[in-house]
Every structure is written in C-alpha cells, then in structure tokens.
C-alpha cells in the first residue's frame, strides 16, 4: 500500500525543487552572459547567425558535458542553436555515455532491476 505524503512534505519538496531551479537558472545566466560576450552569435555547428530577436534560441553547450565546469576563458563552452545542441546531447547519450560526464562500462554486471519482481510481490 503506497504511503501518501502530507501537505507539509509536499510543501518542503516544492521548496527544494524551486530553490534548485533558481540556483540552476542563476548559474546558467552567469556562464551564458559570459559566453555571449566571448563568442560571436553563431551556432558552432550549422553556422546559423543570431540577433537580439532570436538570441534565446542560441544555447551554451559544455564540451565536457559538465555544467559545473565553467572556466572564465570559456574553453569548455561553445554556442549552439537549440537543434544542434539537442543533436549533440543525443549523440553523446547514444554513444553509451551518461549525462554525468563519464563513460559507462560496457562489461558491467550490475543489474539494477534484478530483484524488482520480488520487491513488487512484497508490496501486493
């Protein structure tokens, strides 16, 4: 039988999520502003040019996929349009890498859902 959350639990969770989003947005604003000052407003893949009217479609891509690695010289960034940025992340994930920046071991023996059936039967 699932346990329901109380109103105060939901309120705490909402506060944590809201704070995490604010922190992420603040961090992104900082490196985005820096990258837009350092680099021309052109997609690094398709060479599409941007102006103030469509600048929101130009994103900052972290070359090493680590959003906390923001050197002031911009060496870990490249400006990509929304489409090329999505494509880059799809290619990265399809190559067998996680979004955390490390390679997944193809020979792993860990099976995270191995006992899932038994756990579900216990809950019935």
C-alpha positions in Angstrom: 0.0 0.0 0.0 1.6 3.3 -1.1 2.3 5.9 1.6 0.8 9.3 0.9 2.7 12.5 1.5 1.3 15.0 3.9 0.8 18.6 2.9 3.9 19.7 4.8 6.0 17.1 3.0 4.7 18.3 -0.4 5.4 21.9 0.6 9.0 21.0 1.6 9.6 19.2 -1.7 8.1 22.1 -3.7 10.5 24.5 -1.9 13.5 22.3 -2.5 12.6 21.9 -6.2 12.0 25.7 -6.6 15.4 26.5 -4.9 17.2 24.0 -7.2 15.6 25.6 -10.3 16.5 29.1 -9.1 20.1 28.1 -8.5 20.4 26.4 -11.9 18.9 29.4 -13.6 21.3 31.8 -11.8 24.3 29.6 -12.7 23.2 29.4 -16.3 22.7 33.2 -16.6 26.3 33.7 -15.4 28.0 31.5 -17.9 25.6 32.3 -20.7 26.2 36.0 -20.4 30.0 35.4 -20.3 29.8 33.1 -23.4 27.7 35.6 -25.4 30.4 38.3 -24.7 33.3 36.0 -25.7 31.9 34.4 -28.8 30.2 35.6 -32.0 26.4 34.9 -32.0 26.7 32.0 -34.5 26.0 28.3 -34.0 29.2 26.4 -33.8 27.8 23.5 -35.9 25.4 24.8 -38.5 26.8 28.4 -38.6 23.3 30.0 -38.3 23.6 33.6 -37.2 21.6 35.1 -34.4 20.4 38.6 -33.5 18.7 40.0 -30.4 15.3 38.9 -31.7 16.2 35.2 -31.8 19.1 35.1 -29.3 17.0 32.9 -26.9 17.5 30.1 -29.5 21.3 30.2 -29.1 22.4 28.0 -26.2 25.7 27.3 -24.4 27.0 23.8 -24.7 29.5 22.4 -22.3 32.1 20.4 -24.3 32.8 18.0 -21.5 29.1 17.8 -20.5 29.9 19.1 -17.0 27.7 22.1 -16.3 29.8 23.0 -13.3 33.0 23.3 -15.3 32.9 27.0 -16.3 36.4 28.3 -16.8 36.4 32.1 -17.2 38.2 31.8 -20.6 35.2 29.9 -22.0 37.3 27.0 -23.1 34.6 24.5 -22.1 31.8 26.2 -23.9 30.5 26.5 -27.4 27.4 28.3 -28.7 24.9 26.0 -30.4 21.4 26.6 -31.7 18.7 24.6 -30.0 18.6 22.0 -32.7 22.4 21.4 -32.8 22.5 21.3 -29.0 19.8 18.7 -28.8 21.6 16.7 -31.6 24.9 16.9 -29.7 23.3 15.6 -26.5 21.5 12.8 -28.4 24.8 11.7 -30.0 26.5 11.8 -26.6 23.8 9.6 -25.0 23.7 7.2 -28.0 27.5 6.7 -27.7 26.9 5.0 -24.4 27.7 7.9 -22.1 25.7 9.2 -19.2 24.9 12.9 -18.8 27.2 12.9 -15.8 30.3 13.1 -18.0 31.7 9.6 -17.6 31.7 6.6 -19.8 29.5 3.6 -18.9 31.3 0.3 -18.7 30.0 -2.0 -21.4 31.0 -5.1 -19.4 29.1 -4.2 -16.2 27.4 -6.9 -14.3 25.3 -4.6 -12.1 21.6 -5.2 -12.8 19.6 -2.5 -11.0 16.2 -4.2 -11.6 17.2 -7.8 -10.9 15.0 -8.1 -7.8 12.2 -5.8 -8.9 9.7 -8.6 -9.3 10.3 -9.9 -5.8 10.0 -6.3 -4.4 6.7 -5.7 -6.2 5.3 -9.0 -5.0 6.1 -8.0 -1.4 4.0 -4.8 -1.8 0.9 -6.7 -3.0 
